[in-house]
Amino acid sequence: MMVLQSLCQWLYDIPTVAALRESDDVFPILETLHVLGICLMVGTIATVDLRLVGAILREQPVTSISKALLPYTWVGFGLMLLTGLPLFAAESMKLYGNPALRIKLLLLLLAGGNALLFHKTSYPQVAQWDRAEAIPARVKMFACISLLLWSGVVVWGRLIAVFRAH
């Protein structure tokens, strides 16, 4: 815990980070861009997941939807990462013990692991179930887990502010 606290203190003390923290303009702009990045990334992922479980766009091939949305997913991820890191640095001393942040980061890791496992084990067979009447159960399972994990990331991300206030 001392190593994490020391790292957070070091980040907190960087002059540009202090300037960001004290800015009345830049900090809220970064927060807004961070939320927009999350919306873009989670929205595109949820669209594909909902297609996989058969809830939406059943007439559209999964490969077409994935191909169309993947660039936006990466833009959302990049925006989320590029804004989230300086936001964390600016408030690192307030956040390093925040249980909501820790849960959000854990859920992010699990969501990334779920996506990696899906792409390594199931997605290579997408051509077989691209237009099939029924998507395989394991694919639906990955999609449901993804929806739950990303929903958790969003909820626990919002709860960071609640826990920070206490």
C-alpha positions in Angstrom: 0.0 0.0 0.0 2.9 2.3 0.7 4.2 1.9 -2.9 0.9 2.8 -4.3 0.6 5.8 -2.0 4.1 7.0 -2.9 3.3 6.6 -6.6 0.1 8.6 -6.2 1.9 11.3 -4.2 4.5 11.6 -6.9 1.8 11.9 -9.6 -0.1 14.4 -7.5 3.0 16.6 -7.1 3.9 16.9 -10.8 3.5 20.6 -11.6 1.4 20.1 -14.8 -0.8 17.7 -12.8 -1.3 20.4 -10.1 -2.1 22.9 -12.8 -4.7 20.5 -14.3 -6.2 19.9 -10.8 -6.5 23.7 -10.2 -7.9 24.5 -13.6 -11.4 25.8 -13.8 -11.6 25.0 -17.5 -9.3 22.1 -18.5 -10.3 19.6 -15.7 -14.1 19.7 -16.5 -13.4 19.5 -20.2 -11.2 16.4 -19.7 -14.0 14.9 -17.5 -16.5 15.5 -20.3 -14.3 14.0 -22.9 -13.7 11.0 -20.6 -17.4 10.4 -20.3 -17.9 10.8 -24.1 -15.1 8.2 -24.7 -16.7 5.8 -22.3 -20.1 6.3 -24.0 -18.6 5.7 -27.4 -16.7 2.6 -26.4 -19.4 1.0 -24.3 -22.1 2.0 -26.7 -20.4 0.2 -29.7 -19.5 -2.8 -27.6 -23.0 -3.1 -26.2 -24.4 -2.8 -29.8 -22.4 -5.9 -30.9 -23.2 -7.7 -27.6 -26.9 -7.1 -28.0 -26.7 -8.4 -31.6 -24.9 -11.5 -30.4 -27.7 -12.3 -27.9 -30.3 -11.7 -30.6 -31.8 -8.6 -29.0 -31.2 -6.2 -31.9 -30.2 -6.1 -35.6 -30.9 -9.8 -36.2 -31.0 -9.3 -39.9 -27.5 -7.8 -40.0 -24.4 -10.0 -40.1 -22.3 -9.8 -37.0 -19.2 -9.3 -39.1 -20.7 -6.2 -40.8 -21.7 -4.7 -37.5 -18.4 -5.4 -35.9 -16.4 -4.1 -38.9 -18.5 -0.9 -38.9 -18.2 -0.2 -35.2 -14.7 -1.4 -34.3 -13.0 1.9 -35.3 -15.4 3.8 -33.1 -14.7 1.4 -30.2 -11.0 2.1 -30.5 -11.5 5.9 -30.7 -13.7 5.7 -27.5 -11.0 3.5 -25.8 -8.3 6.0 -26.8 -10.3 9.0 -25.6 -11.1 7.2 -22.4 -7.5 6.3 -21.7 -6.0 9.7 -22.8 -8.4 11.5 -20.5 -8.6 9.0 -17.7 -4.9 8.9 -16.9 -4.5 12.7 -16.3 -7.8 12.8 -14.4 -6.5 10.1 -12.1 -3.1 11.8 -11.7 -4.8 15.1 -10.8 -6.8 13.4 -8.0 -4.5 10.5 -7.2 -4.2 11.3 -3.5 -7.9 11.4 -3.1 -8.5 8.3 -5.2 -5.8 5.8 -4.3 -7.9 4.3 -1.5 -11.3 4.8 -3.2 -13.0 1.4 -3.3 -15.2 2.4 -6.3 -12.1 3.1 -8.4 -10.5 -0.2 -7.5 -13.7 -2.1 -8.4 -14.0 -0.1 -11.7 -10.4 -1.0 -12.6 -11.0 -4.6 -11.7 -14.1 -4.7 -13.9 -12.1 -3.0 -16.7 -9.5 -5.8 -16.5 -12.2 -8.5 -16.4 -14.0 -6.9 -19.4 -10.7 -6.8 -21.3 -10.0 -10.4 -20.4 -13.5 -11.5 -21.5 -13.0 -9.7 -24.9 -9.6 -11.3 -25.4 -10.9 -14.7 -24.5 -13.9 -14.2 -26.8 -11.7 -13.1 -29.7 -9.3 -16.0 -29.2 -11.8 -18.8 -28.7 -15.1 -17.9 -30.4 -14.8 -15.1 -32.9 -12.6 -17.1 -35.3 -15.7 -19.1 -36.1 -17.9 -16.0 -36.8 -18.5 -16.9 -40.4 -20.3 -20.1 -39.2 -22.8 -18.2 -37.1 -22.7 -14.8 -38.8 -26.2 -15.2 -40.3 -27.3 -18.3 -38.4 -30.7 -18.5 -36.8 -29.2 -19.2 -33.5 -25.9 -17.9 -32.1 -24.0 -20.5 -30.1 -24.6 -20.5 -26.4 -20.9 -19.8 -25.6 -21.0 -16.7 -27.8 -24.2 -15.4 -26.0 -22.5 -16.1 -22.7 -19.5 -14.0 -23.6 -21.9 -11.2 -24.8 -23.9 -11.3 -21.5 -20.7 -11.2 -19.4 -19.5 -8.3 -21.5 -22.7 -6.4 -21.0 -22.6 -7.0 -17.2 -19.0 -6.0 -16.9 -19.2 -2.9 -19.0 -22.4 -1.9 -17.1 -20.4 -2.3 -13.9 -17.6 -0.2 -15.2 -20.0 2.6 -15.9 -21.8 2.3 -12.5 -18.7 2.0 -10.4 -17.1 4.9 -12.4 -20.0 7.1 -11.3 -19.7 5.8 -7.8 -16.1 7.1 -7.6 -17.5 10.6 -7.0 -19.8 9.3 -4.3 -17.0 7.6 -2.4 -14.7 10.6 -2.9 -17.3 12.8 -1.2 -17.2 10.7 2.0 
